[in-house]
Every structure is written in C-alpha cells, then in structure tokens.
Amino acid sequence: MVHNAVAAKLEGWQMAGKGLWGMASRRKRMSEEASQLARVLNLVDLTLLGVGSTLGLGVYVLAGQVANETAGPAVIVSFLLAAVSSFFAGLCYAEFAARVPKAGSAYVYAYVAVGEVAAFIIGWTLILEYAIGTASVTRGVSSYVDALAGNVISTFFNDTMPLHTQTLAEYPDFFSFAIIAVMTCLLAFGVKESSIVNNVMTFLNLATATIAVVTGAIYADPKNWSLAPHFNPTTSKTDAGGFLPYGIKGIVEGAGTCFFGFVGFDCIATTSEEAKNPRRNIPWAIVLSLTIITITYCSIAVVLTMLQPYYVLDLTKPFTVAFEGMGLYAIEWIVTVGAIFALTTSLLGTMIPLPRIMYAMAQDGLMFALFGRVNSFTKTPLIATAVAGGLSGVLALIFDLNQLIEMMSIGTLLAYTVVCMCVLILRYTDTRSRGSPPNEKSERITFGRSVAALVNWERADKPSKLTTGAAGVLVFAEILLTLALCVLLKMSGDELYNDPMPWLGPLLALLVPLVIVVVMLGQQPKTNVTHLSFSVPWLPYLPAISLFLNLYLMVNLKTETWVRFLVWMLVGTVVYFSYSLRHSTERLLEIEEKKRAAGNGVSAPPQLDELPMSALETRTHL
C-alpha cells in the first residue's frame, strides 16, 4: 500500500516534470504567411536606423570620458575591442535575421530555437530595456535643451511643482513627456514617415561628426599621444603618460564602457516584418551600420585625443569645450546643434522596437491580444505604439532614471547572450524526420556511443539525434564554464593585474576545460546553411567569444541592478502564468492537434524539430 502511494507520487512528479519541460521547450512554428505590417523599409532605411539609434549623444561624450578617466589616447584601442565584440554579436543577429524574418528580434529567435519560457523572459526583459531607454534618452534631450535655454525649464518646474521624494525625480518633466507624445504620434502615423525623419536626422548627425573630425584634425597635435606622466585630478592618480597612461588594464576597462556605445543596432532586427527582402537586407544593414558606427567612433577618438591632452578633456562636452577654448565658436555651435540631431535619432531608434516586441508577443498569445492589432490605415500596431509611448512617457515624467540606466544593459546583454546560444543550438540540431526509416545502427544509442559522440568518434558528417544530444551537452557545459570564468575574473578584480600568480591556477582550471569543450563542439557535424543569405563564420569559436564577452559584462553590473531585474522578472512570472500560458498560440495549437488526432485515431502531426529539412526550407527556412 505504501509502495503504491510512493509510486503514485513519483508518477505525479514525473508527469508534472514532463509538463513543465513541455511548456519550457515548446517552440514556435514559423509560416510564410504575409505580414500585416507594411514592408516599406529598404537597405538604406534599415542601415540609417541602426546608425541613428546607436550614435546618440555618446558620439560626442564617450570618447572624452573614457580617454580622461580610463584609457588615455589608447581609447581608440578600447573602441576597436568594443567594435569587435559588437560585430560578433551582430553576426549572430544577422544569421537569425536570415533564418527568421519576423518582428520581435531576440524574442522570436529564442522562441524558434530554445522554447517558450526563454522567449518570454527575453521579450519581457526587452520591454523594460526599451521603455527605460526611451525615457532616459528623452531626459537627455530635455536636459540638453534646458541647458541651452539657461535652465529655464528646470527652474520653472522646480519652483512650481517640486517632487520631494527620494525615489522620484526632482520635478515632473512635462517637456520630456511632450517629446515622447510627439514621437509616439509620428511612429503611429507610419514607419516609413518615421524612417524619413530618422534618415534626415542621421545624415545631419553624421555630417556634424564629420565637420568636428575634419576641424579637429586641422588643429590636432600628435604630441598629445606622447605626454609625460601627469597627475590627473579626475582620477586623483599619477598616470604613466604616453599612449598607454593607464596600461592594458585601462584599455580593457575602457572597452567595457565603450561597448555600450554600440548598443542599439539590434533595433534593426525588430523591423523584419516592415523590411523589403528582410532575409538579405536585415543582415546587410546590421553589418553596414556597425561598420559606419565603428569608423565614426574611432575617428572621433583619434582627433579628440590629439586635439587636447587626455587629462584636460571635459567629461560631458569634450568637443564643444575644446572648440570654445580655441575660439572656434562657429564649430562649437554646429556640434551643439548636432548633438540635438543625435539625441533625436537615438530616441527614434529606442522607440521603434518596443511596440514591435509587444506586437510579436501578442501575435503569439504571450501578451495581451489588443497589442497585436494592426491599424488598417497606418499599417502599424497602433495600440501597442500608444501603450509603449505612454509607459515610456510616465517613466520620463516622474522618475529619476540615473539608477535605472544599467537596466538597459542587462536587457541588451541578455538578448545578445541568448542569440549567440540560439545560433549554436540550431547549427548543431538534427532536422531529420523521426518518422523516416532510419539506419538501425545509426539510431541505436548506447552509453558508450553517447560518450564517444562528444568527440564525434564516428565522424558523422550530418547531425543526428545522437550528435544533437552531444552538442547540447557541450553547449550547456560551455555556458557553465564561461559563466564560472567570468565570475572568477570579477572576483579577482585589480589583483589579477597587480599580482596574477595566485589567480593563475584557478583561471587555468576553468580556461583549459572551456577551450577543450569549444574544440569538441567544433568537431560536431553542422546543419546545411547554404539556403541562408547569411551565416555566422568560424562556428563555434566566434559565438563562444561573443558569449564570454557578454557574460563578463553582465557579471560586472551592480548588485542593485540585478535586484531590480529580479523584481521585474517576478512581475513577468505572474503575467506568464496568469495570462500567457493560457493564451499561448503554440499551446492552443498543440491541444487542437491532439484532439484532432485522438478523434481520427492517428498519431499527432510532427513538431517543428521533427520536420525533414526539405519541409523546413519550404515552410520555415530555418
């Protein structure tokens, strides 16, 4: 009797476990049905969208700040390292854009490759990221305009309606709210019209940056790259002088800061259903925009550090202060106006993705259905756009966002990490039909064959169920080892640079197995990607490097940021189990298929991962 009760309990737990696993691994089945959104964005529109959303005020600020405090003239190397890291992530995005030309970016990619729970986590995180991003950029526009107007706006609201609360802003910023309201109306009217405004502003921004670089190059002095050691009042330390005043450590730390200057290109992927020929244009736009951004940042860094000694560069307005000190008032005015263009394009770039994320989740039943409605006249998700604008407007109106800025970083880095992981998973996944007549030897899986499969002992040239399982184990081991290595590097801190010997043993204990695992993964057979317009080269090494860089930056975020992120995810858990799980389109399809199959007395139709490659290429192009 006791035995039966224990067996029943174990069976219940087993069924619950299967149910949870089925929910987590439920993947999106793609179709080639026509999009409800208007396909109006060409390659130029997409490229300028990526450039505009990324080259915000940071193009005039970031180089001076990192040069002064962290890297000195070697800030250009920091930008190059950050650019390489961003390119790695960008190439992973480009492959998925070629695979899945759907709105939603990393959310859709995770849904197709990993499962529903991972997709919801990414989508929910991106909602917060873009909402805070929009609010913070709008606050930047408001502060910049307020400074140009002699602080008239802040003085008026501080005098008339101050907010005496620690967690809120000093005053309600109605100017920021008005800016978001205007931009929301523009986005609601049509994505093509928004794109035209973005193109004009981005061209003006690039033209301003070009004028600043050319003018700065005329007055540049190469001697500023070989200065004597100097006491920097900003850091309260005496540096080593020369091109590397803060050493290799300064370059690495500067690269971590510069990396966030490249954040924003992923907004291109959210417009896949509004792009012409998305399988070709989205990947090309990502690569081209990152190229333009890298050239711009590096040019700014070279000229700025030659224009003035790195230790006297202003932290907030390095170019304008430098030109003002040289008596170049016309150029100072041009750069000041150009900063407004930069902020405006950056604002558009942060506002466009959020309604598309909400729209994509609503189409899949994971977000409220009204967000998935497309207006017949504007061909835009009108309700999602209005709600996104309202959410961002409220944040910009009443919150002091200084402590929330890093929340954007968590969302971005988590999305980058998941996309890299998805590329690895799909490229090593068996796409043969389980119903096809298999070779008896190839399908008989034993413990010995499973272990041997980790190094592809049988030298299989196509993925099978056996090699897919082996690749999954290796990817999981890679993620764990990479995370452990990043945590160790975080713990070592400055000691690793000052006295590396005590840390050498633990580092090698993690680094050597990690390299071995990645090499073993490289021996696994890959799926055929010749039908894709773009695929990530040097697999699995390039995604492995990107995975390490993303996780390293994530573990270095502040503890308070992780606490806020966990609170937001707790709210998301409530939303998922109270609404999303019950309304999931894929879940409802599975239930309908099982009912139909039970009524006909036949087995249920195959899932996406059970379809043959020919069907995948025809139906999903995965």
C-alpha angles and dihedrals in degrees: 000000000000089000091054091049091051091047091050091050092049090048090051092051090047092052091047090051091050090049093051092046091049090051093048095045097042104125133201117256109215126215134190095235116143117268120247089219122085115259099218107129117101129193094275092050092050094046093050090046089058093044094046095047092050104039099066127141087310091079088070098034111031099066093051094046096049092042093051100043108024122011112014115204088342087076086103089064089049089054091049092051090048090048092053090050091048092047090054091053090042092055090054089051090048093056092050091047087056090048101042115025094187134123114260104064113208091007093063092040091055092046092054098043108028113017149270100288094051089047093052091049091052093045093047090048093049091052090059093042096054094040092054091041092055093046094047095048090048090051087052091053091048093049092047094050090044090054092050089050093052096260092294094143098049093043093052096049093041090054098043106035115008119177109223096196129114096218096047134064122274090254138000106270102217090167090063090047090052092050091053091046091054093046091047091054090050092051092045091053093060143312093235092056090048089049092053091053090047092050093052093046093046092051089051091047092051091045090053092049089050092052090049092049095046093046092045091049090056091057097034119128116203089203088078087074093060105044124151121256109289139187108244112209091200094060096025088226137109110241129206096249125219125076093319104042093156097035130227090315090062092052092051094046090045090052089056090056094041091052090072088056087070095051112116106056090100089074086079090069092055091065096058093121091052096047126097111239092355096184089065105025100046095057092044092048091052093051095043095046092050090049093052091045093051093049091049096049094045092048091051091048094050096048096041095052090048093046094061137002108277093238094060097048112122113246097219106029108015097159098044093046091047094049091044091053090051093050094246094137096158092056090044089055092047092052091047092053090042089058089060090053089049093051092047094052091044089052092052090048092054094044099050098063100050098067089045091054091049090046093051093048091048091051088057094046094247094111132038111296096233089068088065096059116112119206111239093220104042096030089220132116091259100180093044089050092050094047092046091050092047093050093048091044093055091048091050092045103055111009130086098223100192092102093044099053092093089059086075089057093055092052094047096045093045090052091048090049094050093047091052090049091048092053090054093047097049096043091058099038123116109237098182120121114260088214095062117102103266129204105261094224094048093051099044102099119195132172091255093051090047092055092044090050089066087075094029090246092177091053094231112189096198129048116260135177088270097050092041090058091047092050090049091054091048093048090050091049090048092054093049094047092046092050092048091049092050092049090050091050089049091051093048093055116159092349089075090062097040100043113004098171098085089052097044096086097050091043093053090045088062102029097053095052089044092055090046092051092049091048090049089050089052089060093060119102115258132217120255111266100172089113091061121093089219136016133178112262126220095030126217096010100062095049089044091058091046090049091053094048093048094048092045091055091046095054089050093060117107122274090238089058092055091048092053090046091053091050090052090048090051089057088047091053090057091049093048097050095038098046119355098055093053095045100040108137092212092051092050090049091052091051092049092048092050091050091049092046092048091049093051094042092236134116119270118268118265122273124236094269090052096056119106118251092253090058092044092053092047099041107027109006087219 
